[in-house]
């Protein structure tokens, strides 16, 4: 393919009789950690994220648990870990009120997401963090190695991690490395319009 000489290509496809039934999945404990730094205002990224979060909240089951955490210069627990039942409208209101401003304390936000799951640990549930970022860490602990080490310790305790990089300015090495060491998924969205599909895919 590189130098034009002849070559053989093999395409392999796999079909499985196993069909995933979303209705049969175990209940979920999910901490969503959202970058609300100032750069999220550009290209309407914060608006796309809010739309995706609205879809996520709407599609969660009543007995699923959700925590919503934001980070910029500081970290804020917008909604503590609790069952969606009876809280859906309140959660939607909190999502719609998110505002982007400040720096990027990714370490603090991710750590708070893990802490929300540790405090409410339930071995009968899927315990997962979804981390979104559109930039490199600029506040708090910014060293890539330190962030990876902090996350790996939580992954070894059974907490999964999915990372979502928005735009083209985030730390690819960090976000991909976080997901890979957690046996999770890493999404790179050059165009933020697909963010709601990411949330649906994760569910």
N, C-alpha and C positions, 0 to 999 in steps of 0.2 A: 504493500500500500504506500510505502514511503518513497521507494525508488522506481516504481513502475514495473518491476519484474513480476512474473506470474506467481500467483499464490492460491491457496485453497482456504476457503472460509466455511466454517461449520456453524449453523444456527441450531441451537438446542432449545426445545420448548417442553415444558412440563405441565401436565394436567393432574389435578388431584381430585379424588372423590369427596374430600373433606370440604364442606361449605361452612364458612364462618357465619354464625347466627348472632347478630348483635344483641338480640334479646336474651341470649343465654350466657352472656359474659358475667363474670363476678362483679359485685359492686366496686366502684372506683373511688379512691381517695386521690384527688388531683389538686396540685398547687400550680397555678399559672403565674409566672413571674414575668412581668411586662416592663420593658424599657420605656420610660416616659421622659427621657432626656430631651433637650431642646431640638436635637436633630430629627426627632420623630415628627416634628411639624412639617418638615420638607416632604414634598411629593405626596402630601396627605397620608403619610404612613400611619399616623396615630388613628386616623379615621378608618382606614382599612382594618387595623387591629381591633378597633372597637366593634366593627361590623362582624369580624370573625368571632370575637368573644361573645357577642350576642347570639350568634348561631350555636356556639358551644353550649352556652347556658341553656338555650332552648332545647337542645337535644340530649342533655344529661338526663338520666333517670332520677326519679324522686329520691331513691335511697343512695344515690351517689353523693359524695362529699366534695366540696370545692372550697379552696382558699384562693383569694386574689391578692397578689402582692405586686407593688410597683417600685421601681427604683430610678432615681436620677442622682442628684448629689447625695441624697439620703434614701432610706428604705421605708416604705409605708405598707402596713398590712391593711389593705382596703376592706377586705372581708376575711375574717378568720375562718378556719376550717369548720364547716358545718354541712349538714344535709341540705340538699337542694329543696327538698319537700317544704313547702310553705314559704320559701325564701326566693323563689325564682324572679318575681317582679322586683324585689328589692335588689337582687344581684344585677339585673338588667339596668336598673337605675344607676348603680355604682359604675358599671361599665361605661354607660353613656356620659358620665361625668368626668372621665379621665382627661387630664390636661398634660401636655408635654412642656417641660421646662427644666433646664439645669444640665448637670454632667451625667456620667455613666458609672454608677457604683455597682458593677455587675457582681462582684464578689459578695457584697452585702445582700443583694437581692436574691441570689441563688442560695446563699446560706439560710436566709429567712424562709425560702420555699422548703428546704429540707427540714428545718426546724418545725414548720407547720405540720409536716407529715410525721416526724418523730414524736411530737407531742400527742398526736392522735393516731398512733400506730395501731393497725389492725391487720393481722396476718391473713385474715379471710378476704382481704380486699387487694386489688391492684393499687399499688402506691407509686405515684409518678409525679414528676415535675416537668412542666413545659416551660422552657426559657426562651424568651424572645429578645433579640438585640439588633440594633442597626449600626452600632459603632463599637470601637475598641474601648476597654475600660479606661476611665480618666479620673475616677474618684475612688477613695477607699484603697483597698489592696488591688493593685493593677498587674502584679506579676503573673504571667501565664502559668508558670509552674506551681505557684501557690494556689491558684484557683483550681487547677486540675487535681492537685493533691487533696484539697478540701472536699471536692466533689467525689473523688474516688473512694474516700472513707465512707461516705454515705451510700454509694453504690454497693459497696461490699456488705452493707447491712440490709440490702434488698429493696432499695428505693431506685426506681428507674428514672431516666432522664431523656427527654427529647429536646433538641435545640433547633431554633428557627432563626436564621440570619436574614435580615431584611436589607435590601439595597446592595451596594457594592463596597461599603466602607467598614463593615464589621470585621472582627478578627477571625478569619476563616480557620486558622490553625487551632485556635482556642475552642471555637464552637463545634468544629468537627471532632476534635479530640475529646471534648466533654461527652459527646454522644457515643463515640466509639468505645470508650472505656466503660460506659454504662450499658453496653449492648442495646443502645437506643437508636432513634432515628435522627438524622440531621437533614434539615431542609434549607436550601439556599433559594431565596425568592428575590430575584433581581427586580421583579415587578410585584409590588405588595398586593396587587388585586387578588392573588391566589391564597392569601392568608386564611380566609374562611374555609377553603378546601383542606388546608393543612389540619385545622382543628377537627374537621369531620373525619379525615383519614385517621387521625390519632384515636378518636373514639372507636 
